[in-house]
Each structure stands twice: as C-alpha cells, then as structure tokens.
C-alpha cells in the first residue's frame, strides 16, 4: 500500500486548522504532518517536514495566500489547494492564486455550516489526493497581449457554422488562458466548461475577457454562439449548444450532476456532437476524472476534429488521458501548441471574418 499523502495545513484560524486536520486525517490515505498559522510558520515547517501537498487559506493577515505562493513556488514548486471564502475579494484572490501556481481550490461553506462543512471536507480530501499526483512548476507566463490576427492572414474558416468546444478541470484555468489568449478576432464561436463554482465563473470570464482579443463572457441562456466570442458555462448550470435556424445558441440551465459535475463537459460535448457535428472542434485540457470522454468520442464519431492535452504539459492527466484512450481525441498535443493546432484544423476551409469585440 502506498504511503499516505503528507499534508501541511496553513490557516490563521486555530479552529479552522483543527477542523481541517480532523477532516483530512479521517481519510487513511492522507496524513496531516503539520499545521501553520501564517506563511512565515509555513515556510519554517516546509524546511522541517516532508510535505506532498499544502492547503492554504486565501485571506490571511500577515501575508495573503497569493503573496506567499509567489514566494513559495520558485523555491518549492509544491501542489497547493486553496481554501477560499465565498466573498468577492476571496474569489478574486483565489483566481490570482491559480495564476500564481495553485492546483485547485475549495470554498468554505457560507450557509448550513454543518452540512456544508461535510461536503467541503469530502471535496477537499478528493482534491488533496488528486493534487498529490499533479505536475507543478513555478508559473512562467506574463500578462498576454491580446492576439490581433491569426498566424497567417486569411487563414481561418469563414463560417458561423464552426464551433470550438473546450473542457477542463484541475489546472484548467491557466490552461484555458494559455489557449484562448492566442485565439484571433475572427475565431469561430467557442464554448467552454471549466469545473468551478457559481460566482467564480463570472469573475474568471471577466478576467479572460480583459486578456483576449475575442469577447469572453459567462454564458446566459439564449446567447448566440458566434465568431469572436467565447462563452463559459456558469457554475452550477449545464451549458449546451442548440441549433436555431441558421445559428447556434447557448442553452443554460441547472441540472443533475453528470460525470460528477454541473457544469459538465460531457453534457456540453454531447450537445455539440448532435447540433454541430463535423463543423465542430473539440479540445480536452487538464483535469481529474473522465468527464467528457464519451462526449468527445461522440463528437469525433460525428466527424469533428478532436484534440487532448498531452501528459507532459497537463497538471492532472485524467480527462485528456480518458478522452484519448476511448478514441475521442485523435491526437495528444502539448498545451503551448494547442491554439496553433486548433487554428491549423480551421485553416483548411476558407478565409476568416474579422470582427471587433463590440460589433
């Protein structure tokens, strides 16, 4: 039997440290090797202890989690799971933390604390164990300038019929950023599912919109899927693509968990297979589990081109691996080459229509 995942808990609240230690320690596959009340104590503990995964409070008085991560990652590229408050500031810092190298996050319960705490601990145990196998390196990206043109002018397909569907989970926010910041203004419509709670998806969409040449927004029911726009599924709601006459529209609604998730990549890709068929391109990025594998296979069987992120560049090679293994993804592609691979697949059928964000 492999040794338990060794966890260090960092939180300024003694009560929260106690709760997290008890909740994580209840899993025989996890061993809490220490706790720290602030990043300075955490730094000392990391030098003393053999740690596999760090849980880190987002908001702390002496140094917030993001500032700590920026100092930690260059010296100790360690898997970190953030514990986030459901406040606007908490959400913003959590997204900053993911950019700074955190693998994933869980949110503290706001209401019905007893039941919410139980659900949070179950989620945290799963994410800690997944993080233990994650590939972590110090972030190297800088803020990307929006792409104003494709790699070769007039190289994209001129068609509102094209739709690019992207699925991601653990490590996916930065993978999505890497891909869509390289999409040009004339990009066909893009639909995205990233496993993330309600509230975080809106903030993530707004952040991506500020970085991309294309418009990026949290999907609303009835939104048109059109060139120059990417729609991100809202947390807690499924996103599907439906054909309405000669156009595609987003259908957004709550639903049952599919493959353990809502929104679910499986739900999105099954709808794309049915509504878009051979005019679609599927992209599976880093993530834990197998959400979307069967949906991507359905897309490919309908004639779509489908690609998955390769193991070397994935934080967690779960969803891409499953999509490739079942025949859904035709090719494994390094993350840095994914945007170019998608553009190359689109180049074969015509000339791009360039639109401004506000047109």
BELWO-V340442 format. One record per residue. RES is the residue in one letter. D_FIRST is the distance of its C-alpha to the first C-alpha in Angstrom with 2 decimals. Layout:
<<RES/D_FIRST> <RES/D_FIRST>>
//
This chain:
<<X/0.00> <X/3.84> <X/6.50> <X/8.88> <X/11.94> <X/14.66> <X/17.93> <X/21.54> <X/24.04> <X/27.63> <X/30.37> <X/33.83> <X/33.75> <X/32.34> <X/32.06> <X/30.06> <X/27.70> <X/27.21> <X/26.75> <X/24.23> <X/22.22> <X/22.23> <X/21.48> <X/18.55> <X/17.18> <X/17.32> <X/14.23> <X/11.02> <X/9.57> <X/12.61> <X/14.04> <X/17.81> <X/18.70> <X/22.39> <X/25.35> <X/28.63> <X/31.98> <X/33.24> <X/32.50> <X/34.03> <X/31.64> <X/28.76> <X/29.97> <X/29.98> <X/26.48> <X/25.13> <X/26.74> <X/25.20> <X/21.61> <X/18.71> <X/18.57> <X/16.75> <X/18.94> <X/22.29> <X/23.91> <X/27.64> <X/30.67> <X/33.24> <X/36.32> <X/36.60> <X/39.90> <X/39.72> <X/38.06> <X/36.78> <X/33.38> <X/34.96> <X/36.81> <X/33.66> <X/31.73> <X/34.63> <X/34.41> <X/30.64> <X/29.82> <X/31.96> <X/30.35> <X/26.76> <X/25.90> <X/23.05> <X/21.84> <X/24.01> <X/24.24> <X/27.75> <X/28.74> <X/32.21> <X/35.30> <X/37.20> <X/40.36> <X/42.20> <X/41.53> <X/37.85> <X/37.61> <X/39.48> <X/37.37> <X/34.16> <X/35.54> <X/36.55> <X/33.00> <X/31.62> <X/34.32> <X/33.33> <X/29.75> <X/27.76> <X/25.19> <X/25.88> <X/27.34> <X/27.58> <X/30.86> <X/31.75> <X/33.42> <X/37.22> <X/38.29> <X/36.94> <X/34.63> <X/32.74> <X/31.75> <X/31.46> <X/29.11> <X/26.72> <X/26.82> <X/26.48> <X/23.35> <X/21.72> <X/22.83> <X/21.76> <X/18.15> <X/18.04> <X/19.90> <X/17.92> <X/14.67> <X/16.92> <X/18.62> <X/15.60> <X/15.84> <X/19.64> <X/22.05> <X/24.34> <X/27.58> <X/30.65> <X/33.03> <X/35.94> <X/38.11> <X/41.43> <X/43.34> <X/44.33> <X/47.98> <X/48.57> <X/49.08> <X/52.71> <X/52.89> <X/50.74> <X/50.22> <X/53.38> <X/56.07> <X/56.64> <X/53.43> <X/51.78> <X/52.49> <X/55.36> <X/54.30> <X/53.33> <X/51.64> <X/48.67> <X/45.60> <X/42.39> <X/39.33> <X/36.37> <X/32.99> <X/30.39> <X/27.74> <X/25.37> <X/27.34> <X/30.21> <X/33.01> <X/33.33> <X/32.84> <X/35.60> <X/37.75> <X/37.44> <X/38.56> <X/41.28> <X/43.01> <X/43.92> <X/45.50> <X/49.33> <X/51.90> <X/52.61> <X/49.05> <X/48.91> <X/47.46> <X/43.77> <X/41.54> <X/38.18> <X/35.28> <X/32.96> <X/30.58> <X/32.23> <X/33.85> <X/37.61> <X/39.62> <X/37.29> <X/38.27> <X/41.94> <X/41.48> <X/39.30> <X/42.04> <X/44.75> <X/42.95> <X/42.52> <X/46.16> <X/47.30> <X/45.55> <X/46.32> <X/49.49> <X/48.88> <X/49.06> <X/45.72> <X/45.74> <X/43.67> <X/44.61> <X/47.11> <X/48.11> <X/50.92> <X/50.31> <X/51.59> <X/49.18> <X/51.40> <X/51.58> <X/50.86> <X/48.59> <X/44.85> <X/43.76> <X/40.45> <X/39.20> <X/39.54> <X/36.54> <X/36.40> <X/38.65> <X/38.31> <X/40.35> <X/42.02> <X/44.69> <X/47.80> <X/50.94> <X/54.22> <X/57.15> <X/56.82> <X/54.26> <X/50.62> <X/49.79> <X/46.68> <X/45.87> <X/43.88> <X/42.96> <X/40.30> <X/38.20> <X/35.17> <X/31.71> <X/31.12> <X/27.64> <X/26.84> <X/29.53> <X/33.20> <X/34.51> <X/32.68> <X/32.86> <X/32.94> <X/36.09> <X/37.75> <X/37.14> <X/38.16> <X/41.38> <X/41.98> <X/41.58> <X/44.16> <X/46.62> <X/46.50> <X/45.32> <X/46.09> <X/47.43> <X/43.98> <X/41.39> <X/37.75> <X/35.38> <X/31.65> <X/30.25> <X/26.89> <X/24.85> <X/21.71> <X/21.69> <X/24.39> <X/27.48> <X/30.55> <X/29.21> <X/31.42> <X/34.23> <X/34.29> <X/34.42> <X/37.37> <X/39.00> <X/38.73> <X/40.09> <X/42.97> <X/43.77> <X/42.16> <X/40.79> <X/37.12> <X/34.94> <X/31.40> <X/30.14> <X/28.35> <X/24.80> <X/26.07> <X/28.10> <X/25.88> <X/24.13> <X/21.74> <X/22.19> <X/21.59> <X/25.09> <X/26.76> <X/24.25> <X/24.68> <X/28.44> <X/28.71> <X/26.53> <X/28.66> <X/31.88> <X/32.87> <X/32.93> <X/35.14> <X/34.03> <X/31.39> <X/33.33> <X/32.66> <X/33.33> <X/36.35> <X/37.92> <X/37.29> <X/40.61> <X/42.57> <X/40.89> <X/41.91> <X/45.40> <X/45.78> <X/44.98> <X/47.68> <X/50.25> <X/51.12> <X/53.24> <X/55.86> <X/56.85> <X/55.28> <X/57.05> <X/56.73> <X/56.92> <X/56.83> <X/54.34> <X/57.20> <X/58.97>>
//
